[in-house]
């Protein structure tokens, strides 16, 4: 498998932005020059925050709170989409790691 060096520029200076997906409250954008590990950790925190928001919205809806079904479904779909994206990133990282292990030196 040939890898284009321009496809994955290093170092990663900021996390990619997803249109229409606002950052959860309290989440800070990674600083310029942040390491890949920092970007990944921040992304995991954002996914976790969206999951927690979705869970809270479901609980509020189920208990008759002041939330609509529409808002709850949006929160659940945002959490689902962010989780799926994070799983794809994880899969690509694992594939890259396995490719490095297969390299002959």
C-alpha positions as CSV (number, residue, x, y, z in Angstrom):
1,X,0.0,0.0,0.0
2,X,1.5,3.3,-1.1
3,X,1.0,6.2,1.3
4,X,1.1,9.8,-0.1
5,X,3.2,11.8,2.4
6,X,1.0,14.9,1.7
7,X,-2.1,12.9,2.7
8,X,-1.1,12.9,6.4
9,X,1.0,16.0,7.1
10,X,3.0,16.1,10.3
11,X,2.9,17.6,12.9
12,X,-0.9,18.0,13.3
13,X,-1.4,21.6,14.3
14,X,-5.1,21.5,15.0
15,X,-8.1,19.1,15.0
16,X,-10.2,18.9,11.8
17,X,-13.4,20.9,12.0
18,X,-16.7,19.1,11.3
19,X,-19.3,21.4,9.8
20,X,-22.5,21.8,11.8
21,X,-21.0,20.1,14.9
22,X,-20.5,22.7,17.6
23,X,-17.9,22.1,20.3
24,X,-19.4,20.9,23.6
25,X,-19.4,23.4,26.5
26,X,-16.1,23.5,28.3
27,X,-14.1,21.9,25.5
28,X,-11.1,23.9,24.5
29,X,-9.6,23.8,21.0
30,X,-6.1,22.3,20.9
31,X,-3.3,24.8,20.9
32,X,-1.2,25.4,17.8
33,X,1.5,22.8,17.6
34,X,-0.3,20.3,19.7
35,X,0.9,16.7,19.5
36,X,-1.2,14.0,17.9
37,X,-1.8,12.4,21.3
38,X,-3.2,15.8,22.6
39,X,-5.5,16.1,19.6
40,X,-6.7,12.5,20.0
41,X,-7.3,13.0,23.7
42,X,-9.2,16.2,23.1
43,X,-11.3,14.4,20.4
44,X,-12.1,11.6,22.8
45,X,-13.2,14.1,25.5
46,X,-15.5,15.8,23.0
47,X,-17.0,12.4,22.0
48,X,-17.5,11.6,25.6
49,X,-19.1,15.0,26.3
50,X,-21.6,14.5,23.4
51,X,-22.4,11.0,24.7
52,X,-23.1,12.4,28.1
53,X,-25.3,15.2,26.7
54,X,-27.3,12.7,24.7
55,X,-27.8,10.5,27.8
56,X,-28.9,13.5,29.8
57,X,-31.3,14.6,27.0
58,X,-32.8,11.1,26.9
59,X,-33.2,11.0,30.7
60,X,-34.9,14.4,30.7
61,X,-37.3,13.4,27.9
62,X,-38.1,10.1,29.7
63,X,-38.9,11.9,32.9
64,X,-41.1,14.5,31.3
65,X,-38.6,17.3,31.5
66,X,-38.5,20.4,29.4
67,X,-36.9,18.9,26.3
68,X,-38.5,18.0,23.0
69,X,-38.2,14.8,21.1
70,X,-36.5,16.7,18.2
71,X,-33.8,18.1,20.5
72,X,-33.2,14.6,22.0
73,X,-32.9,13.0,18.6
74,X,-30.5,15.6,17.5
75,X,-28.3,15.1,20.5
76,X,-28.4,11.3,20.0
77,X,-27.5,11.6,16.3
78,X,-24.6,14.0,17.1
79,X,-23.3,11.5,19.7
80,X,-23.7,8.6,17.3
81,X,-22.0,10.4,14.4
82,X,-19.1,11.5,16.5
83,X,-18.6,8.0,18.0
84,X,-18.7,6.5,14.5
85,X,-16.1,9.0,13.3
86,X,-13.9,8.3,16.3
87,X,-14.1,4.5,15.6
88,X,-13.0,5.1,12.0
89,X,-10.1,7.2,13.2
90,X,-9.2,4.4,15.7
91,X,-9.4,1.8,12.9
92,X,-7.0,3.9,10.7
93,X,-4.6,4.2,13.5
94,X,-4.6,0.5,14.1
95,X,-4.1,-0.2,10.4
96,X,-1.2,2.2,10.3
97,X,0.4,0.6,13.4
98,X,0.0,-2.8,11.8
99,X,1.6,-1.6,8.6
100,X,4.6,-0.2,10.5
101,X,4.9,-3.6,12.2
102,X,5.0,-5.4,8.8
103,X,7.8,-3.1,7.5
104,X,11.1,-4.9,7.0
105,X,14.1,-3.0,8.3
